[in-house]
Amino acid sequence: MAATAALGARIAAVLQPGDVVALSGGLGAGKTTLARAIIAALGHHGEVPSPSFAIIETYDTPAVRLPLVHADFYRLDRPEEAEEIGLDDYREGAALIAEWPEHAGGFAHEPGCLSITIETAETDRSAIVEPGANWLGRPGWT
């Protein structure tokens, strides 16, 4: 849990509007836990509901350092549904934390995408982090 909080804080410290943190991994891998760590490190105090049923939860300044969209795309049947729910409108001027990004067509092609795959094996958890071009060389990240 401490490692998750530390990774969340590191991401939050350099997160910018337009960025996407794409969280992949199986059920129960820890995607929502990492999302909550990022949101808390951005300054949010209080409960962070899982967007599993609402699909999208938004966080606005001054409650957080920058406008943020937390989305859980698990229930989408096809990527076009992300457009239908107005994802682009929500993203305007905000950062996005996307759980199950592959259900929304993925974001790895975007230069502001930080793709994180969380893998679990018995009691061990590891994260494979793949930064997009905009993350490479970003002060505070490398």
Residue pairs with C-beta under 8 A, 6 or more apart in sequence:
1 33
4 30
4 33
4 34
4 37
5 37
5 40
5 41
7 34
7 37
7 127
8 34
8 35
8 36
8 37
8 38
8 39
8 40
8 41
9 37
9 41
10 140
10 141
11 21
11 38
11 41
11 114
12 38
12 39
12 41
12 42
12 65
13 41
13 140
14 135
14 138
14 139
14 140
14 141
15 21
15 38
15 42
15 65
15 66
15 95
16 66
16 95
16 112
16 134
17 66
17 67
17 93
17 94
17 95
18 91
18 93
18 95
18 112
19 95
19 96
19 112
19 113
19 114
19 134
19 135
20 95
20 96
20 97
20 98
20 101
20 107
20 110
20 112
20 113
20 114
21 35
21 38
21 95
21 96
21 97
21 98
21 113
21 114
21 116
22 98
22 101
22 106
22 107
22 108
22 113
22 114
22 115
22 116
23 31
23 34
23 35
23 97
23 98
23 99
23 100
23 101
23 116
23 118
24 31
24 100
24 101
24 102
24 115
24 116
24 117
24 118
25 31
25 117
25 118
25 119
25 120
26 120
28 120
29 118
29 119
29 120
29 125
30 118
30 120
30 125
31 99
31 100
31 118
32 50
32 72
32 99
34 116
34 118
34 127
35 48
35 70
35 97
35 99
36 48
38 97
39 48
39 59
39 64
39 68
39 70
39 97
40 48
42 59
42 64
42 65
42 66
42 68
43 62
43 63
43 64
43 65
44 59
44 63
44 64
45 63
48 57
48 70
49 57
50 72
51 57
51 70
51 71
51 72
51 99
52 72
52 74
52 75
53 75
55 71
55 72
55 73
55 75
55 76
55 85
56 69
56 70
56 71
56 85
56 87
56 90
57 69
57 70
57 71
58 67
58 68
58 69
58 70
58 90
58 94
59 67
59 68
59 69
59 70
60 67
60 68
61 67
66 94
66 95
67 93
67 94
67 95
68 94
68 95
68 96
68 97
69 87
69 90
69 91
69 94
69 95
69 96
69 97
70 96
70 97
70 99
71 87
71 90
71 96
71 97
71 98
71 99
71 104
72 99
72 100
73 82
73 98
73 99
73 100
73 101
73 102
73 103
73 104
74 99
74 100
74 103
75 103
76 82
76 100
76 103
76 104
79 103
79 104
79 105
79 106
81 104
82 104
82 105
87 104
90 96
96 107
98 104
98 107
101 107
101 108
101 115
107 113
107 115
108 115
108 130
108 132
110 132
111 132
111 133
111 134
112 132
112 134
112 135
113 132
114 129
114 130
114 131
114 132
114 135
115 129
115 130
115 131
115 132
116 127
116 128
116 129
116 130
117 127
117 128
117 130
118 125
118 126
118 127
119 125
119 126
119 127
119 128
131 141
135 141
136 142
